[in-house]
């Protein structure tokens, strides 16, 4: 936003100094290319996001003469209501949401959501499925909104054949061996790992060669190691990977799989690994859970999330056709640059903020 609004907007970012991320602690840091001011605010109860609150410094920060306060908190959590209270009527308050299921929250979260949205000038949906879930909801329906996706840095996530070869050598694989099927994310059942392993077993039984690379962490890690033991030399399970290391692993994959499975209380909200794979020129096969089909568009292969046969067929088609992989990689890279690049995402945020201020 600071780059896109240079000369027109002054951007200040406030965030916790540290936060317990899914795969390990996330430490807030300033990037050399950042053009915005960064301030950190201590938080309480960071491991319980629904009741997390900001500590000393928040009130003084919100008392400054902002035109827009963009709150990247779900409106139903305690921190969102805390920010709504601190902003008062001095600035336009805008929330962002990844919530793509129209849930009815128990008290006090239902009350927090109503309180936050009464004070909001608008809200941003991080996808079409989020808009579909929230646009008709009380408190949201009468507020301006826009759909803006999550983003990726296409200069950091970019194709690099030499990097891919080096990573494969690091894993003990030949650079010119069978295609590598990749997975990146949480090792949990809802991410579709049982379906993916079944498809790989089917292909192996039919003599179709592959190697598999699983990057992430979670409760399903022992199952992945058991799978690797059944396919010696063909499977690597890698944990403890920092976000800075992710591009190298994505480049080493010949196809990234995102086989997420909808549950009664969850469906895929975005799929950041997909836009990062796109930016690296890595082909993508995705399920149709939640927001994934909207993220993939026509730049990848979308498969019925409940179809094992469909996943086996899609993998066979992509693994056996190098020209198809090359075409998908190019289409993904173009989609990342045109739709998901942070420069594009930042500009669209500022256009929405201008719309609210000019109303």
C-alpha positions as CSV (number, residue, x, y, z in Angstrom):
1,X,0.0,0.0,0.0
2,X,2.8,2.4,0.9
3,X,4.4,1.8,-2.5
4,X,1.2,2.0,-4.5
5,X,0.2,5.1,-2.6
6,X,3.5,6.9,-2.6
7,X,3.0,10.6,-2.5
8,X,-0.7,10.2,-1.7
9,X,-0.9,7.9,1.3
10,X,1.2,7.6,4.4
11,X,1.0,4.1,5.7
12,X,1.8,2.9,9.3
13,X,1.6,-0.8,10.2
14,X,0.9,-1.9,13.7
15,X,1.4,-5.6,14.6
16,X,2.3,-7.9,17.6
17,X,6.0,-8.1,18.1
18,X,5.7,-11.9,17.9
19,X,2.9,-14.3,17.3
20,X,2.4,-18.1,17.6
21,X,2.0,-19.2,13.9
22,X,0.8,-22.6,12.7
23,X,4.3,-23.9,12.0
24,X,6.2,-21.9,14.6
25,X,6.6,-18.4,16.1
26,X,6.3,-15.5,13.7
27,X,8.5,-12.5,14.6
28,X,7.5,-9.1,13.2
29,X,10.4,-7.6,11.3
30,X,10.9,-4.7,8.9
31,X,11.9,-5.6,5.3
32,X,14.6,-3.5,3.6
33,X,12.2,-2.6,0.9
34,X,9.4,-1.4,3.2
35,X,8.2,2.1,2.6
36,X,5.9,2.2,5.6
37,X,6.4,2.9,9.3
38,X,6.3,-0.2,11.5
39,X,5.2,-0.2,15.1
40,X,4.7,-3.2,17.4
41,X,2.1,-3.5,20.1
42,X,2.2,-6.2,22.8
43,X,-0.7,-8.6,23.0
44,X,-2.3,-10.9,25.6
45,X,-3.6,-14.4,25.0
46,X,-2.0,-14.6,21.5
47,X,-2.4,-18.4,21.4
48,X,-6.2,-18.0,21.7
49,X,-7.0,-15.7,18.8
50,X,-10.7,-15.2,19.7
51,X,-9.9,-13.6,23.0
52,X,-6.5,-12.0,22.2
53,X,-6.3,-8.3,23.1
54,X,-3.7,-5.6,22.4
55,X,-1.9,-4.1,25.4
56,X,-0.2,-0.8,26.2
57,X,0.2,1.5,23.3
58,X,-2.9,0.7,21.3
59,X,-5.1,3.5,22.6
60,X,-2.4,6.2,22.0
61,X,-1.8,4.8,18.5
62,X,-5.5,4.9,17.6
63,X,-5.8,8.5,19.0
64,X,-3.5,9.7,16.2
65,X,-5.3,11.5,13.3
66,X,-5.8,8.6,10.8
67,X,-8.1,8.8,7.8
68,X,-8.5,5.0,7.6
69,X,-7.9,2.3,10.2
70,X,-7.7,-1.0,8.3
71,X,-8.2,-3.7,10.9
72,X,-7.0,-7.2,9.8
73,X,-9.0,-9.0,12.5
74,X,-12.2,-10.9,12.1
75,X,-15.0,-8.7,13.4
76,X,-16.3,-11.3,15.8
77,X,-13.0,-11.5,17.9
78,X,-12.3,-9.5,21.0
79,X,-9.4,-7.6,19.4
80,X,-11.6,-6.3,16.6
81,X,-14.1,-4.8,19.2
82,X,-11.2,-3.4,21.1
83,X,-10.0,-1.6,18.0
84,X,-13.6,-0.4,17.2
85,X,-13.8,1.1,20.6
86,X,-10.5,2.8,20.3
87,X,-11.2,4.3,16.8
88,X,-14.5,5.9,17.8
89,X,-15.7,8.2,15.1
90,X,-12.3,9.8,14.2
91,X,-11.4,7.6,11.2
92,X,-13.0,5.2,8.7
93,X,-12.8,1.7,10.1
94,X,-12.5,-1.1,7.6
95,X,-12.4,-4.8,8.5
96,X,-11.1,-7.8,6.5
97,X,-12.4,-11.3,6.7
98,X,-11.5,-14.8,5.6
99,X,-14.8,-16.3,7.0
100,X,-16.4,-18.2,4.1
101,X,-19.1,-20.0,6.2
102,X,-22.1,-18.1,7.4
103,X,-21.7,-19.1,11.0
104,X,-23.9,-18.1,14.0
105,X,-21.5,-17.3,16.9
106,X,-22.3,-17.9,20.5
107,X,-22.3,-15.0,23.0
108,X,-20.1,-13.0,23.5
109,X,-18.7,-13.3,20.0
110,X,-22.1,-12.6,18.3
111,X,-22.2,-9.4,20.4
112,X,-18.6,-8.5,19.5
113,X,-19.4,-8.9,15.8
114,X,-22.4,-6.6,16.0
115,X,-20.5,-4.0,18.0
116,X,-17.6,-4.0,15.5
117,X,-19.7,-3.8,12.4
118,X,-21.8,-1.0,13.7
119,X,-18.7,1.1,13.8
120,X,-17.3,-0.1,10.5
121,X,-17.5,2.0,7.3
122,X,-16.8,-1.0,5.1
123,X,-15.2,-4.4,4.9
124,X,-13.0,-6.4,2.6
125,X,-13.7,-10.0,1.6
126,X,-10.5,-12.1,1.0
127,X,-12.3,-14.1,-1.7
128,X,-15.6,-14.8,-3.6
129,X,-16.6,-17.5,-1.1
130,X,-16.2,-15.0,1.7
131,X,-18.4,-12.4,-0.1
132,X,-21.0,-15.1,-0.7
133,X,-21.1,-16.0,3.0
134,X,-21.1,-12.5,4.5
135,X,-22.7,-10.1,1.9
136,X,-26.2,-10.8,3.1
137,X,-25.4,-11.0,6.8
138,X,-26.8,-8.5,9.2
139,X,-24.2,-5.8,9.8
140,X,-22.4,-6.5,6.6
141,X,-25.2,-6.1,4.0
142,X,-25.5,-2.4,4.6
143,X,-21.8,-1.6,4.6
144,X,-19.7,-1.0,1.5
145,X,-17.4,-4.0,0.6
146,X,-15.0,-5.2,-2.0
147,X,-13.4,-8.6,-2.8
148,X,-9.6,-8.4,-2.7
149,X,-7.5,-11.6,-2.6
150,X,-4.4,-12.3,-0.5
151,X,-1.1,-11.5,-2.2
152,X,2.3,-12.8,-3.1
153,X,5.7,-11.2,-3.8
154,X,6.5,-12.3,-7.4
155,X,10.1,-11.1,-7.1
156,X,10.7,-13.4,-4.1
157,X,8.6,-16.2,-5.4
158,X,9.8,-16.7,-9.0
159,X,10.9,-19.4,-11.3
160,X,14.5,-20.6,-10.8
161,X,15.6,-23.9,-12.4
162,X,19.0,-23.8,-10.8
163,X,17.5,-23.4,-7.4
164,X,15.2,-26.4,-8.1
165,X,18.1,-28.6,-9.1
166,X,20.1,-27.6,-6.0
167,X,17.2,-28.4,-3.7
168,X,16.8,-31.8,-5.2
169,X,20.5,-32.5,-4.8
170,X,20.2,-31.4,-1.2
171,X,17.4,-34.0,-0.8
172,X,19.6,-36.7,-2.4
173,X,17.5,-36.8,-5.6
174,X,18.7,-36.7,-9.2
175,X,17.8,-33.5,-11.0
176,X,16.3,-35.5,-13.9
177,X,14.4,-38.2,-12.0
178,X,10.6,-38.8,-12.0
179,X,8.4,-35.7,-11.6
180,X,8.0,-34.4,-8.0
181,X,4.5,-34.2,-6.6
182,X,4.5,-31.6,-3.8
183,X,2.4,-30.6,-0.8
184,X,2.9,-27.5,1.3
185,X,0.9,-26.7,4.4
186,X,-0.4,-28.1,7.6
187,X,-0.2,-31.9,8.0
188,X,-3.8,-32.5,8.9
189,X,-6.6,-34.7,7.5
190,X,-8.7,-31.7,6.4
191,X,-6.0,-30.7,4.0
192,X,-6.7,-33.8,2.0
193,X,-3.5,-35.8,2.7
194,X,-5.3,-39.2,2.8
195,X,-6.8,-38.6,-0.6
196,X,-3.4,-37.5,-2.0
197,X,-1.6,-40.6,-0.6
198,X,-4.3,-42.9,-2.0
199,X,-3.8,-41.3,-5.5
200,X,-0.1,-41.7,-5.3
201,X,-0.4,-45.4,-4.2
202,X,-2.8,-46.0,-7.2
203,X,-0.3,-44.5,-9.6
204,X,2.6,-46.5,-8.1
205,X,0.6,-49.7,-8.5
206,X,0.0,-48.9,-12.2
207,X,3.7,-48.3,-12.8
208,X,3.5,-44.5,-13.2
209,X,6.7,-43.0,-11.8
210,X,6.7,-40.1,-9.3
211,X,8.5,-38.7,-6.3
212,X,6.8,-36.8,-3.5
213,X,7.8,-33.9,-1.3
214,X,5.7,-32.9,1.8
215,X,6.6,-29.6,3.4
216,X,5.0,-28.3,6.6
217,X,4.1,-29.7,10.0
218,X,1.2,-31.1,12.0
219,X,-0.4,-34.1,13.6
220,X,-0.4,-36.2,10.4
221,X,3.4,-36.3,10.2
222,X,3.7,-39.9,11.5
223,X,1.4,-41.0,8.7
224,X,3.6,-39.3,6.1
225,X,6.7,-41.0,7.5
226,X,4.9,-44.4,7.3
227,X,4.0,-43.6,3.7
228,X,7.7,-42.7,3.0
229,X,8.7,-46.0,4.5
230,X,6.5,-47.9,2.0
231,X,8.1,-46.0,-0.9
232,X,11.8,-45.8,0.1
233,X,13.8,-43.2,-1.8
234,X,10.7,-41.6,-3.4
235,X,9.3,-39.5,-0.5
236,X,10.7,-36.7,1.6
237,X,8.9,-35.2,4.6
238,X,10.4,-31.8,5.6
239,X,9.4,-29.9,8.7
240,X,10.6,-26.7,10.3
241,X,10.8,-24.8,7.0
242,X,10.8,-21.0,7.3
243,X,8.8,-18.9,4.9
244,X,12.0,-17.5,3.4
245,X,12.9,-21.1,2.4
246,X,9.5,-21.9,0.8
247,X,10.3,-20.7,-2.7
248,X,13.1,-23.2,-3.1
249,X,10.8,-26.1,-2.1
250,X,8.1,-24.9,-4.5
251,X,10.6,-24.7,-7.4
252,X,11.6,-28.3,-6.7
253,X,8.1,-29.5,-7.2
254,X,6.9,-30.4,-10.7
255,X,3.3,-30.0,-9.5
256,X,1.8,-28.7,-6.2
257,X,-1.3,-30.5,-4.9
258,X,-3.9,-28.8,-2.7
259,X,-6.5,-31.5,-2.0
260,X,-8.3,-29.8,0.8
261,X,-11.5,-31.4,2.1
262,X,-14.6,-29.5,3.3
263,X,-15.8,-30.3,6.8
264,X,-19.0,-29.2,8.6
265,X,-17.1,-26.4,10.2
266,X,-14.4,-25.5,7.7
267,X,-13.7,-25.1,4.1
268,X,-10.5,-23.8,2.4
269,X,-10.4,-20.1,2.9
270,X,-7.8,-19.1,0.4
271,X,-4.8,-21.4,-0.2
272,X,-1.7,-19.1,0.0
273,X,0.5,-22.0,-1.2
274,X,-1.3,-21.9,-4.6
275,X,-0.5,-18.3,-5.4
276,X,3.1,-18.8,-4.2
277,X,3.4,-21.9,-6.5
278,X,1.9,-19.9,-9.3
279,X,4.5,-17.2,-8.8
280,X,7.3,-19.8,-8.9
281,X,5.9,-21.2,-12.2
282,X,4.9,-24.5,-10.5
283,X,1.8,-26.2,-11.9
284,X,-1.1,-26.6,-9.5
285,X,-3.8,-29.3,-9.0
286,X,-6.4,-28.2,-6.5
287,X,-9.7,-29.5,-5.0
288,X,-12.9,-27.4,-5.3
289,X,-13.1,-26.8,-1.6
290,X,-14.2,-23.2,-0.6
291,X,-12.2,-20.5,-2.2
292,X,-9.7,-22.7,-4.1
293,X,-11.5,-22.8,-7.5
294,X,-11.7,-18.9,-7.5
295,X,-8.0,-18.7,-6.7
296,X,-6.9,-21.2,-9.3
297,X,-9.2,-19.9,-12.1
298,X,-8.0,-21.2,-15.5
299,X,-4.4,-21.4,-14.5
300,X,-4.5,-24.9,-12.9
301,X,-6.4,-28.1,-12.7
302,X,-9.5,-28.2,-10.3
303,X,-10.7,-31.6,-9.2
304,X,-13.8,-32.7,-7.3
305,X,-12.7,-32.8,-3.6
306,X,-14.5,-36.1,-3.0
307,X,-13.3,-37.9,-6.1
308,X,-10.3,-40.3,-5.5
309,X,-10.6,-41.4,-9.1
310,X,-10.6,-37.8,-10.3
311,X,-7.4,-37.1,-8.4
312,X,-5.6,-40.1,-9.7
313,X,-6.6,-39.2,-13.3
314,X,-5.6,-35.5,-12.9
315,X,-2.2,-36.5,-11.4
316,X,-1.6,-39.0,-14.2
317,X,-2.4,-36.5,-16.8
318,X,-0.1,-33.8,-15.4
319,X,2.8,-36.1,-14.6
320,X,2.8,-37.7,-18.0
321,X,2.7,-34.5,-20.0
322,X,5.7,-32.2,-19.7
323,X,4.2,-29.7,-22.2
324,X,1.1,-29.4,-20.1
325,X,3.2,-28.7,-17.0
326,X,5.1,-26.0,-18.9
327,X,1.8,-24.4,-20.0
328,X,0.3,-24.5,-16.6
329,X,3.4,-23.0,-15.1
330,X,3.4,-20.1,-17.5
331,X,-0.3,-19.5,-16.9
332,X,0.1,-19.6,-13.2
333,X,3.0,-17.1,-13.3
334,X,0.9,-14.7,-15.4
335,X,-2.0,-15.0,-12.9
336,X,0.2,-14.4,-10.0
337,X,1.6,-11.2,-11.5
338,X,-1.7,-9.9,-12.8
339,X,-4.1,-10.8,-10.0
340,X,-2.2,-11.6,-6.8
341,X,1.0,-9.5,-6.8
342,X,1.2,-7.3,-3.7
343,X,1.5,-4.2,-5.8
344,X,-1.9,-5.1,-7.4
345,X,-3.5,-6.0,-4.0
346,X,-2.2,-2.8,-2.4
347,X,-3.5,-0.6,-5.1
348,X,-7.0,-2.2,-4.9
349,X,-7.1,-1.6,-1.1
350,X,-6.3,2.1,-1.7
351,X,-8.9,2.4,-4.4
352,X,-11.5,1.1,-1.9
353,X,-10.3,3.4,0.9
354,X,-10.6,6.4,-1.6
355,X,-14.1,5.3,-2.4
356,X,-15.1,5.3,1.3
357,X,-13.5,8.7,1.9
358,X,-15.2,10.3,-1.2
359,X,-18.6,8.9,-0.3
